[in-house]
Amino acid sequence: MMTGPQFPPLTPLALDFQSTVFVLLVAVILPVGAVRTKSIIAFGRPGRRPPRKSDVLTRALLVQTLLFALSFVVARSHRMALWPWTGLRVANLTIAVAALAILLGVGALSWHLRTPDERRNLWMRHLLPRTRGQWALWFAVSVAAGIAEETAYRGVLVVLLASLTASFVLAVILSAAAFAIVHYPQGAKSMGWVFAIGLVMQGVVLVTGTLYVAMGVHAVYDVTAAIRAVARIEAQEGDS
């Protein structure tokens, strides 16, 4: 019998075809795809130039859309109550601001703990937007990621893993680990920070009793982090 906090609501589920495909996608296929994507974006295919940022961001938007679609189908098929609306309460807004501050603080610490060479070789340099069109795509991807990844990793995957392990805590840890591995292209240090971010976001979901607050924090963080990263990189290039 499962014990522990009850958001997302935990109910014993059998691992059927849909849920098996979902677990394989988020725990195996997406991480493998992330490894492959890193080499393609950084070095390009043999005999070809690296893909354009706009093409990569468009592909990321498509992946996030498909991830949410699959998550939605699995959640509805298994009657997971993942989208309760708790209203725009002051408590939820306070939690959102606090969580965003924590994430930005983690991001700043991650930057300062890197060596100058690590900063120059950051994989994210290949993706950071510079033109208006790229910024528009980045904003769209950020919103899509907030919706899709919070639904998938803080909702559906936690419910499925809790059914398999009979432990909410273990399910959260495994889900955060899968979330971190998907961010493999950002490097080992970044994966550690992403794992911590996953735990923070799960805490937001647990305390607020809804995914919507975490979705908003996630999207705002991705946009803000990109703005700060571009500013830091430009400052670094100006000093070199």
Buried (B, 14 or more C-beta within 10 A) or exposed (E): EBEBBEBBBBBEBEEEEBBEBBBEBBBEEBBEBBEEBBEBBEEEEEEEEBBEBBEBBBEBBEBBBEBBEBBBBBBEEBEBEBBEEEEEEEEBEEBBEBBBEBBBEBBEEBBEEBEEEEBEEBBBEBBBBEEEEBBEBBBBBBBBBBBBBBBBBBBBBBBBBBBBBBBBEBBBBBBBBBBBBBBBBBBEEBBEBBBBBBBBBBBBBBBBBBBBBBBBBBBBBBBBBBEBBBEBBEEEEEEE
